[in-house]
C-alpha cells in the first residue's frame, strides 16, 4: 500500500536521486545531460526552502517504508510531482496523483493547475488521462536551455 505523508528534511537524501532518475529518464531529450545535467544542489536548496515555507505542502509517497514518490502544492498549484522510475506503469503515480488531488479538493479548491514541459509527452498523457486540460498559457523553465512549460488545469467540482 502507498501512503502519502508530509515530506521531511531527512527525506531529501532519498528524494533527490529519485527525482534525478525520473527527470533524466523523462527529459533527457529536453535537458541533454552532457550539456545540462540535473542541478542536484539547486534542486536541494529549492526543496529546503519549500519545506520551510508554511504556504507549501510537501508530500512523500511511501510504500513498504521506502520513498516512491513526491509532490508539492502551494495554494491551487501542483508544482512538483513524480514517482520512482521503478514504479512507472505500476499504478503508483495514479494513486499518488489522486491522493494529492483529493487533498487539494479538501482544501476547498474548485480548480487546480500545474505546468508541464511541452516536450514531456509521457507526463502530458498521464495528466490528460486524468482530466487535466491544456491551456494556451506558457512560461519558460528557469533551468537552461529554458524549455517551454505549458499550463494545464483540472476542475475539482
Backbone bond lengths (Angstrom), bond angles and torsions (degrees), N, CA, C in turn:
res aa  C-N    CA-C-N  psi(-1)  N-CA   C-N-CA  omega(-1)  CA-C   N-CA-C  phi
1 X - - - 1.450 - - 1.533 109.17 -
2 X 1.318 116.00 138.63 1.464 121.98 178.45 1.526 108.76 -96.82
3 X 1.326 116.40 129.40 1.454 122.97 -178.13 1.522 108.55 -115.48
4 X 1.325 116.36 139.04 1.457 122.05 175.51 1.520 107.40 -102.93
5 X 1.332 116.07 128.10 1.464 121.57 179.73 1.521 108.32 -141.40
6 X 1.345 116.98 166.10 1.462 118.64 176.20 1.530 111.15 -60.13
7 X 1.313 115.57 138.54 1.458 122.02 174.71 1.523 108.15 -74.82
8 X 1.314 116.18 140.65 1.469 121.55 -179.60 1.525 109.45 -117.94
9 X 1.328 117.06 156.25 1.467 119.52 177.26 1.530 113.04 -54.11
10 X 1.333 117.62 -34.42 1.460 118.85 -179.17 1.530 112.83 -73.97
11 X 1.325 118.03 -4.08 1.466 121.98 174.59 1.530 112.40 -82.19
12 X 1.325 117.49 -16.50 1.464 120.18 -171.29 1.520 113.48 -62.85
13 X 1.318 117.80 -32.21 1.473 118.96 179.49 1.526 111.93 -66.34
14 X 1.324 117.71 -27.13 1.466 121.55 175.34 1.531 110.77 -89.14
15 X 1.329 116.28 -34.79 1.459 120.36 -176.36 1.530 112.89 -68.13
16 X 1.311 117.32 -44.47 1.467 119.75 -173.87 1.529 113.40 -61.44
17 X 1.334 120.41 -44.88 1.469 118.43 175.73 1.530 112.23 -64.81
18 X 1.344 116.66 -36.35 1.457 120.85 177.92 1.530 110.12 -62.86
19 X 1.344 116.46 -46.47 1.462 121.19 -179.90 1.529 110.67 -66.14
20 X 1.319 116.49 -41.61 1.469 119.80 179.24 1.522 110.67 -61.92
21 X 1.328 117.34 -47.86 1.465 120.77 -178.74 1.533 111.38 -58.57
22 X 1.330 116.58 -44.40 1.460 120.28 179.37 1.515 112.28 -67.04
23 X 1.309 116.14 -40.79 1.459 120.58 179.44 1.520 111.12 -62.99
24 X 1.315 116.35 -46.29 1.466 120.13 -179.69 1.528 110.04 -64.76
25 X 1.341 117.45 -42.92 1.464 120.73 -179.05 1.528 111.80 -64.00
26 X 1.326 116.99 -38.88 1.465 120.63 -175.36 1.520 113.71 -90.31
27 X 1.340 117.10 -24.53 1.471 119.14 -168.48 1.522 114.71 -127.79
28 X 1.320 118.43 16.51 1.469 119.84 -179.49 1.525 111.65 -60.53
29 X 1.327 117.88 -28.37 1.469 120.65 177.98 1.532 111.22 -75.44
30 X 1.337 117.04 -18.99 1.467 121.97 178.54 1.525 110.47 -93.96
31 X 1.330 115.36 -42.11 1.460 122.77 179.45 1.530 108.46 -119.67
32 X 1.342 118.27 80.22 1.465 119.30 179.18 1.530 109.81 -55.79
33 X 1.318 116.37 124.97 1.462 120.96 -171.41 1.525 113.94 -65.45
34 X 1.314 118.24 -24.99 1.463 118.92 177.88 1.528 111.14 -73.97
35 X 1.335 116.87 -25.95 1.468 121.15 179.73 1.527 112.86 -102.26
36 X 1.328 116.61 -36.46 1.470 121.94 -174.36 1.525 109.94 -135.72
37 X 1.334 117.14 71.49 1.470 119.60 -177.87 1.527 111.81 -64.63
38 X 1.312 114.88 154.85 1.463 120.47 179.04 1.525 109.43 -54.57
39 X 1.335 118.12 126.58 1.477 121.81 -174.54 1.535 112.14 -84.50
40 X 1.307 116.50 71.13 1.465 122.23 -171.54 1.524 112.82 -52.69
41 X 1.315 118.37 -49.25 1.465 119.91 -175.33 1.528 111.75 -67.74
42 X 1.327 117.07 -38.37 1.464 119.14 177.58 1.528 110.64 -67.17
43 X 1.322 116.94 -40.08 1.465 120.57 177.95 1.534 109.64 -64.38
44 X 1.325 117.83 -40.36 1.475 120.52 176.56 1.533 110.29 -59.45
45 X 1.337 116.79 -46.82 1.468 119.98 179.84 1.532 111.01 -59.35
46 X 1.326 116.19 -39.75 1.469 119.17 179.07 1.524 111.14 -64.62
47 X 1.341 116.93 -43.53 1.467 119.87 178.58 1.529 110.44 -62.44
48 X 1.317 117.88 -42.73 1.469 120.84 179.61 1.525 109.65 -59.07
49 X 1.327 117.08 -44.84 1.461 120.93 178.69 1.526 110.92 -64.86
50 X 1.324 117.15 -41.04 1.463 120.36 -179.26 1.527 111.16 -67.83
51 X 1.327 117.54 -37.80 1.463 120.29 177.08 1.531 111.40 -63.97
52 X 1.324 116.93 -30.24 1.462 121.27 -179.74 1.529 112.62 -85.23
53 X 1.314 118.00 -10.04 1.465 123.09 -176.21 1.529 109.71 -90.03
54 X 1.317 117.21 113.80 1.469 121.74 -177.70 1.532 112.62 -62.38
55 X 1.330 117.48 -20.15 1.472 120.54 179.65 1.523 112.37 -80.44
56 X 1.326 117.23 -9.88 1.461 122.17 -174.64 1.520 110.20 -108.71
57 X 1.324 115.77 130.41 1.461 121.72 173.66 1.521 107.61 -101.57
58 X 1.322 116.37 111.70 1.464 122.67 178.37 1.525 107.36 -103.20
59 X 1.322 115.68 129.82 1.460 121.15 -172.09 1.520 112.00 -126.10
60 X 1.312 115.47 145.47 1.461 122.85 176.50 1.522 108.16 -115.21
61 X 1.322 116.13 135.72 1.457 121.69 171.46 1.516 106.69 -100.62
62 X 1.331 116.28 124.15 1.452 121.92 -174.40 1.526 108.93 -126.33
63 X 1.323 114.94 134.46 1.464 121.28 175.23 1.522 107.63 -133.67
64 X 1.328 115.39 128.85 1.460 121.82 -178.82 1.534 111.28 51.81
65 X 1.338 116.17 40.19 1.451 121.44 177.45 1.514 115.73 77.46
66 X 1.323 117.36 3.13 1.465 121.48 -176.03 1.531 110.39 -115.35
67 X 1.332 116.36 137.70 1.452 121.41 176.77 1.535 109.02 -67.28
68 X 1.343 116.30 122.53 1.462 120.36 -179.88 1.522 112.40 -122.03
69 X 1.344 116.85 -2.56 1.455 118.97 179.34 1.516 111.27 -173.72
70 X 1.315 114.43 174.66 1.457 120.98 -177.47 1.525 109.45 -154.55
71 X 1.314 114.77 159.71 1.465 121.29 174.36 1.521 107.60 -157.15
72 X 1.310 115.72 158.62 1.461 121.07 172.42 1.516 107.65 -147.19
73 X 1.318 114.16 139.66 1.463 120.91 177.22 1.516 108.98 -129.89
74 X 1.304 114.71 152.46 1.463 121.17 173.13 1.517 105.35 -142.44
75 X 1.315 115.78 113.37 1.458 119.06 -175.00 1.516 109.05 61.51
76 X 1.331 115.53 -126.59 1.467 120.32 -177.65 1.528 113.11 -96.38
77 X 1.329 117.12 14.74 1.467 121.00 -179.52 1.528 111.58 -106.97
78 X 1.321 115.74 132.09 1.461 122.58 168.14 1.522 105.01 -96.18
79 X 1.336 117.40 108.44 1.467 117.08 -173.10 1.516 115.07 -115.21
80 X 1.317 118.30 -6.34 1.468 121.46 167.48 1.519 106.94 -135.33
81 X 1.315 115.78 137.86 1.465 120.13 174.87 1.519 107.98 -161.18
82 X 1.306 116.28 129.68 1.458 119.65 176.71 1.510 111.45 -170.84
83 X 1.318 115.31 158.67 1.457 121.43 175.34 1.521 108.80 -133.39
84 X 1.318 115.25 160.87 1.463 121.30 179.72 1.525 109.87 -60.50
85 X 1.317 116.54 137.97 1.466 121.49 178.54 1.532 110.35 -53.58
86 X 1.312 117.22 -35.85 1.469 120.40 -179.35 1.524 112.63 -63.54
87 X 1.335 117.42 -16.57 1.475 120.59 179.30 1.524 112.60 -97.95
88 X 1.320 117.93 -8.18 1.467 119.99 -176.25 1.521 109.69 -57.42
89 X 1.322 114.81 133.69 1.461 120.59 -179.76 1.519 113.86 84.67
90 X 1.338 117.83 -2.67 1.466 121.13 -176.71 1.526 113.78 -93.20
91 X 1.338 117.42 -11.56 1.460 120.82 -175.84 1.516 113.69 98.28
92 X 1.330 117.81 -9.45 1.470 120.80 -179.45 1.526 110.56 -59.86
93 X 1.312 118.27 -44.77 1.473 120.50 -178.05 1.532 110.69 -60.09
94 X 1.320 117.25 -40.50 1.463 120.06 178.20 1.519 112.22 -64.21
95 X 1.329 116.39 -40.46 1.467 120.98 178.12 1.521 110.21 -63.43
96 X 1.328 116.74 -46.66 1.470 121.07 -179.33 1.526 109.66 -65.44
97 X 1.323 117.25 -45.13 1.464 121.12 177.99 1.524 110.78 -54.90
98 X 1.324 116.51 -51.15 1.460 120.12 -176.66 1.523 111.59 -63.08
99 X 1.333 117.20 -36.23 1.463 120.35 177.78 1.527 111.16 -66.64
100 X 1.320 116.93 -42.02 1.471 120.43 179.52 1.532 110.04 -66.69
101 X 1.322 117.06 -44.63 1.468 120.35 178.23 1.532 109.63 -61.69
102 X 1.327 117.09 -37.95 1.462 120.31 176.52 1.520 111.97 -61.26
103 X 1.324 117.36 -40.69 1.464 120.72 176.84 1.532 111.09 -63.83
104 X 1.323 116.86 -41.51 1.463 120.28 178.55 1.530 110.68 -63.68
105 X 1.320 115.99 -39.45 1.469 120.60 177.50 1.533 109.71 -64.18
106 X 1.332 117.06 -44.18 1.468 121.37 178.91 1.522 111.85 -61.10
107 X 1.327 116.79 -29.81 1.466 120.96 178.17 1.526 111.63 -75.24
108 X 1.331 117.40 -5.61 1.453 121.65 175.92 1.515 115.27 97.66
109 X 1.313 117.84 6.35 1.466 119.68 179.98 1.532 109.89 -73.74
110 X 1.314 115.24 137.28 1.463 121.19 179.04 1.530 111.49 -98.74
111 X 1.322 115.97 -23.51 1.460 122.51 176.98 1.520 107.04 -144.43
112 X 1.328 116.65 139.76 1.461 121.43 178.25 1.519 108.57 -127.10
113 X 1.319 115.17 164.87 1.464 118.88 -177.41 1.521 110.14 -144.52
114 X 1.313 113.61 162.46 1.459 122.52 176.07 1.515 108.27 -153.43
115 X 1.321 114.96 170.35 1.464 120.82 175.51 1.526 108.32 -123.35
116 X 1.327 114.87 140.00 1.464 122.34 -179.62 1.520 107.46 -132.13
117 X 1.316 116.56 140.88 1.458 119.06 174.30 1.521 109.59 -60.13
118 X 1.327 116.57 132.80 1.467 121.22 179.28 1.519 112.21 -54.17
119 X 1.322 117.10 -29.84 1.466 120.77 -177.80 1.536 113.42 -95.11
120 X 1.327 117.06 8.74 1.468 120.65 177.03 1.529 108.29 -93.89
121 X 1.316 115.46 73.32 1.459 122.10 -173.28 1.525 112.75 -62.00
122 X 1.306 117.41 -36.27 1.472 120.89 179.75 1.529 109.89 -62.92
123 X 1.324 117.47 -47.29 1.460 121.18 179.89 1.527 110.89 -65.40
124 X 1.313 117.37 -40.30 1.464 120.50 179.82 1.530 110.07 -61.09
125 X 1.331 117.23 -44.30 1.473 119.79 177.26 1.537 110.57 -61.06
126 X 1.330 116.52 -42.98 1.466 121.71 179.36 1.528 110.36 -56.92
127 X 1.322 116.44 -51.46 1.461 120.07 -177.44 1.529 111.77 -68.10
128 X 1.304 118.04 -42.12 1.465 119.71 -179.09 1.531 111.25 -63.27
129 X 1.327 118.13 -36.64 1.477 120.51 176.58 1.528 110.99 -61.99
130 X 1.311 117.66 -22.79 1.461 122.28 -179.14 1.525 112.72 -100.65
131 X 1.319 116.79 13.38 1.459 120.63 172.50 1.513 116.79 95.27
132 X 1.327 117.97 -0.52 1.464 119.99 177.85 1.525 108.88 -68.88
133 X 1.333 115.43 140.02 1.464 121.64 179.32 1.517 111.09 -111.20
134 X 1.308 114.57 134.25 1.468 122.95 176.69 1.531 108.51 -69.90
135 X 1.334 116.56 139.41 1.462 120.86 174.62 1.531 108.57 -114.85
136 X 1.301 115.83 176.84 1.460 121.08 177.60 1.528 112.05 -87.23
137 X 1.327 117.35 -5.77 1.465 121.27 -175.90 1.533 110.45 -78.03
138 X 1.330 115.87 128.64 1.459 121.08 178.13 1.523 110.31 -129.25
139 X 1.325 113.86 158.41 1.459 122.47 170.85 1.526 105.34 -144.02
140 X 1.319 116.31 -175.06 1.455 119.74 -177.34 1.523 109.17 -128.22
141 X 1.304 115.16 143.82 1.456 121.46 179.26 1.524 110.61 -60.87
142 X 1.316 115.36 147.63 1.462 120.75 174.11 1.523 111.35 -75.35
143 X 1.343 116.35 -17.44 1.462 121.37 -177.40 1.524 110.82 -94.39
144 X 1.345 117.32 133.14 1.463 120.53 176.84 1.528 110.36 -59.62
145 X 1.299 117.10 143.77 1.456 131.18 7.95 1.532 114.37 -88.09
146 X 1.331 117.98 25.43 1.462 124.58 173.63 1.528 113.24 61.16
147 X 1.345 117.56 54.53 1.462 119.98 179.61 1.528 112.27 -69.37
148 X 1.315 114.54 163.06 1.468 122.81 -178.35 1.521 110.56 -71.79
149 X 1.321 115.00 134.53 1.459 123.57 171.52 1.525 107.69 -109.06
150 X 1.306 116.63 132.24 1.469 122.79 -178.30 1.527 109.32 -107.58
151 X 1.317 116.71 136.14 1.470 121.40 177.00 1.529 109.40 -81.48
152 X 1.334 114.59 135.64 1.457 122.81 171.86 1.528 107.16 -123.76
153 X 1.346 115.89 149.61 1.452 120.74 -179.49 1.520 110.16 -130.01
154 X 1.336 115.03 153.17 1.459 121.64 178.94 1.518 108.52 -136.73
155 X 1.323 116.77 125.01 1.464 121.17 174.31 1.515 108.80 -79.21
156 X 1.318 116.50 135.15 1.461 121.35 -178.63 1.530 112.35 -105.51
157 X 1.306 117.74 2.13 1.472 120.77 -179.42 1.507 110.96 -105.97
